[in-house]
Amino acid sequence: MSILRRGSIKNVVNDRIKLGWYDHLLECTKDLDNIKILALGGEIPLVTEALKHINITLHIMDLPGVCKAGRSMYPEVEYFEDLKLVDDKYDIITSYLSLMYVDSLEETLEIYRSRNPQYLVFGHVIATEEKTYIAKQGKVSYRIYNMKDIIELLPNFELVKQDEYPLDYKKLRGKLNLKEDTPIKSLNFYFRNKEL
Ligand SMILES: C[S@@+](CC[C@H](N)C(=O)[O-])C[C@H]1O[C@@H](n2cnc3c(N)ncnc32)[C@H](O)[C@@H]1O
């Protein structure tokens, strides 16, 4: 039985995309013991809040300012400012609305693969049916992904589940500086390691 509890997150979040992502995490923890999770992007302490009452090892990789704040708020969590410096092995690697900010999808997923996790759980990935492209929100650049690019970079993982959430493309187009006429959606999905 999973050691995660849906009830533990209900006070923290009422957003259906976040709950969908959390449900995927719950599924992945069902058969695992002594779970060690790496989360990319931890500014909103959703994972931390949901998991702090249970026995789990949580590592978070984020920008230096977020790590500094996190270390004082959550001393039980280990923070990393560089993805290359995270531990050698995790059971689950996850991210929620954070993969879009990485400089290189290729390098990021290569590091994920090298840590040989049982599951990779992706939450709120902004996706397009067109080619992956980079957009800008003020000074911040971020990527709108084509799902095929993610799948191609994870040959030793099988896609287990994928949920789609429509986004109000017209409303977001100006704000997020999206490409003209390329509708976007949000995806929650997870992979299982074929070799474990
Ligand atoms: C929109 S927030 C999502 C935070 C969190 N996952 C949540 O929703 O509960 C994006 C997060 O990605 C982090 N971030 C931005 N650039 C990053 C990078 N290059 N590598 C890792 N994290 C990054 C931000 O600091 C922030 O914590």
Ligand as a Chemical Component Dictionary entry (heavy atoms), coordinates in Angstrom:
data_LIG
# 
_chem_comp.id                   LIG 
_chem_comp.type                 NON-POLYMER 
_chem_comp.pdbx_formal_charge   0 
_chem_comp.three_letter_code    LIG 
# 
loop_
_chem_comp_atom.comp_id 
_chem_comp_atom.atom_id 
_chem_comp_atom.alt_atom_id 
_chem_comp_atom.type_symbol 
_chem_comp_atom.charge 
_chem_comp_atom.model_Cartn_x 
_chem_comp_atom.model_Cartn_y 
_chem_comp_atom.model_Cartn_z 
_chem_comp_atom.pdbx_ordinal 
LIG C1  C1  C 0  6.301  27.792 -11.150 1  
LIG S1  S1  S 1  7.386  27.265 -9.895  2  
LIG C2  C2  C 0  6.800  25.659 -9.495  3  
LIG C3  C3  C 0  7.224  25.286 -8.102  4  
LIG C4  C4  C 0  6.701  23.959 -7.496  5  
LIG N1  N1  N 0  7.110  22.842 -8.280  6  
LIG C5  C5  C 0  5.214  23.869 -7.253  7  
LIG O1  O1  O 0  4.406  24.261 -8.076  8  
LIG O2  O2  O -1 4.841  23.379 -6.205  9  
LIG C6  C6  C 0  8.844  26.940 -10.833 10 
LIG C7  C7  C 0  10.006 26.474 -9.988  11 
LIG O3  O3  O 0  11.108 26.151 -10.841 12 
LIG C8  C8  C 0  12.271 26.738 -10.289 13 
LIG N2  N2  N 0  13.268 26.907 -11.342 14 
LIG C9  C9  C 0  13.412 27.935 -12.210 15 
LIG N3  N3  N 0  14.468 27.724 -13.010 16 
LIG C10 C10 C 0  14.991 26.521 -12.662 17 
LIG C11 C11 C 0  16.092 25.748 -13.120 18 
LIG N4  N4  N 0  16.869 26.160 -14.114 19 
LIG N5  N5  N 0  16.330 24.567 -12.528 20 
LIG C12 C12 C 0  15.543 24.142 -11.508 21 
LIG N6  N6  N 0  14.476 24.817 -11.031 22 
LIG C13 C13 C 0  14.228 26.006 -11.599 23 
LIG C14 C14 C 0  11.775 28.015 -9.666  24 
LIG O4  O4  O 0  12.674 28.575 -8.734  25 
LIG C15 C15 C 0  10.494 27.512 -9.007  26 
LIG O5  O5  O 0  10.735 26.910 -7.762  27 
# 
loop_
_chem_comp_bond.comp_id 
_chem_comp_bond.atom_id_1 
_chem_comp_bond.atom_id_2 
_chem_comp_bond.value_order 
_chem_comp_bond.pdbx_ordinal 
LIG C1  S1  SING 1  
LIG S1  C2  SING 2  
LIG S1  C6  SING 3  
LIG C2  C3  SING 4  
LIG C3  C4  SING 5  
LIG C4  N1  SING 6  
LIG C4  C5  SING 7  
LIG C5  O1  DOUB 8  
LIG C5  O2  SING 9  
LIG C6  C7  SING 10 
LIG C7  O3  SING 11 
LIG C7  C15 SING 12 
LIG O3  C8  SING 13 
LIG C8  N2  SING 14 
LIG C8  C14 SING 15 
LIG N2  C9  SING 16 
LIG N2  C13 SING 17 
LIG C9  N3  DOUB 18 
LIG N3  C10 SING 19 
LIG C10 C11 SING 20 
LIG C10 C13 DOUB 21 
LIG C11 N4  SING 22 
LIG C11 N5  DOUB 23 
LIG N5  C12 SING 24 
LIG C12 N6  DOUB 25 
LIG N6  C13 SING 26 
LIG C14 O4  SING 27 
LIG C14 C15 SING 28 
LIG C15 O5  SING 29 
# 
